[in-house]
Amino acid sequence: FVKLGAKGLVIGALNEYKRIDIDFMKSFMNEFAALEITFHKAFDDVENPFDALDTLYDLKVKRILTSGCKPTALEGKHFIKQLIEKNKIQILVAGGVNEINALEIIEYTGATEIHAGLKITDVSGSSNRIYTTKEKVKALIDVVKTSWKYVIKWNGFHFFIRSKKYQMAGEDQCGYPGIECVVCKEKQYPGL
């Protein structure tokens, strides 16, 4: 993965007791020591989340993807806040985060990273088509642009919001006004 340019990997491993599979994670962490490791939403299924947090901290996991052990981050915001207040591992809030509820989640929890779902499902044709729109993305950016420290992940793209400068990585031509594409840096657009 490193040779291919990967900067990080997302993985989650639990044992039959709904605890972090420490042996597997140690092996994995040793194999991919050069990469940032994010523990995925398997975290939401652990028996004791605070023990799991300590275990992942000891394993030197960079971040945890979680909805606060609830079906959505909005429902789990109280627990997400507790995890963030522990200040051990970066918490990447996920699970139903969108342009409508992102601000409430961010302001309540103190989250500095969110994983947003901005999908629209079109069932009008013979098969479901899932997509998003620039308007939904812009609405989400508008919600969080009051702060400089948020990272928004959207459909494989990472929006790094820093000092009111917006960047999008992942495409050769982003074409989205107000965002500087990290890949095609020569294309700069006026601010939002």
Residue pairs with C-beta under 8 A, 6 or more apart in sequence:
1 9
1 32
1 35
2 32
2 34
2 35
6 35
7 35
7 36
8 35
8 36
8 37
8 38
8 62
9 32
9 35
9 36
9 37
9 38
10 37
10 38
10 39
10 40
10 65
11 25
11 28
11 37
11 38
11 39
11 40
12 39
12 40
12 41
12 42
12 43
13 20
13 21
13 24
13 25
13 28
13 42
14 20
14 21
14 42
14 45
14 46
15 21
17 47
18 45
18 46
18 47
19 46
19 47
19 48
19 51
19 52
19 55
20 39
20 46
20 52
20 55
20 56
20 59
22 55
22 59
25 56
25 59
25 61
26 59
28 37
29 37
29 59
29 60
29 61
36 62
36 63
37 60
37 61
37 62
38 61
38 62
38 63
38 64
38 65
38 92
39 56
39 61
39 63
39 64
39 65
40 65
41 65
41 66
41 67
41 94
41 95
43 49
43 52
43 56
43 64
43 65
43 66
43 69
44 66
44 67
44 68
44 69
44 70
44 76
44 95
45 69
46 52
46 69
49 69
49 79
49 83
50 86
53 64
53 83
53 86
53 88
53 89
54 88
56 64
56 89
57 88
57 89
61 89
62 89
62 90
63 89
63 90
63 91
63 92
63 113
64 83
64 89
64 90
64 91
64 92
65 92
65 94
65 115
66 73
66 76
66 80
66 83
66 91
66 92
66 93
66 94
66 95
67 73
67 75
67 76
67 80
67 93
67 94
67 95
67 96
68 75
68 76
68 77
68 78
68 79
68 80
68 83
68 93
68 95
69 76
69 79
70 76
70 79
70 95
71 95
71 96
72 95
72 96
73 80
73 93
73 94
73 95
73 96
73 97
73 101
73 105
73 114
74 96
74 97
74 101
74 104
74 105
76 95
77 104
77 105
77 108
77 109
80 91
80 93
80 105
80 109
80 111
81 108
81 109
81 110
83 91
84 91
84 109
84 110
84 111
85 110
90 112
90 113
91 109
91 111
91 113
92 113
92 114
92 115
92 153
93 105
93 106
93 109
93 111
93 113
93 114
93 115
94 114
94 115
96 117
97 105
97 114
97 115
97 116
97 117
98 116
98 117
98 118
98 136
98 140
99 116
99 118
99 136
99 139
99 140
99 142
99 143
102 114
102 116
102 140
102 143
102 144
103 143
103 144
105 111
105 114
106 114
106 144
106 147
106 150
111 150
112 149
112 150
112 151
113 150
113 151
114 144
114 150
114 151
114 152
114 153
115 153
116 140
116 152
116 153
116 154
118 132
118 133
118 136
118 137
118 140
118 154
118 155
119 130
119 131
119 132
119 155
120 130
120 131
120 132
120 133
120 136
121 128
121 129
121 130
122 128
122 129
122 130
122 131
132 154
132 155
134 176
137 154
137 159
137 176
138 176
138 178
138 192
140 152
140 154
141 152
141 159
141 161
141 166
141 178
141 179
141 192
142 192
144 150
144 152
144 161
145 161
145 164
145 166
145 192
147 161
148 161
148 162
148 163
148 164
149 161
149 162
150 161
151 158
151 159
151 160
151 161
152 158
152 159
152 161
153 159
156 170
157 168
157 169
157 170
157 171
158 168
158 169
158 170
159 166
159 167
159 168
159 179
160 167
160 169
160 182
164 191
165 180
166 178
166 179
166 180
166 192
167 179
167 180
167 181
167 182
168 174
168 176
168 179
168 180
168 181
168 182
169 181
169 182
169 183
170 183
171 181
171 183
171 184
172 181
172 183
172 184
173 181
173 184
173 187
174 181
174 183
174 184
174 187
175 187
176 189
177 189
177 190
177 192
178 189
178 190
178 191
178 192
179 189
180 187
180 188
180 189
181 187
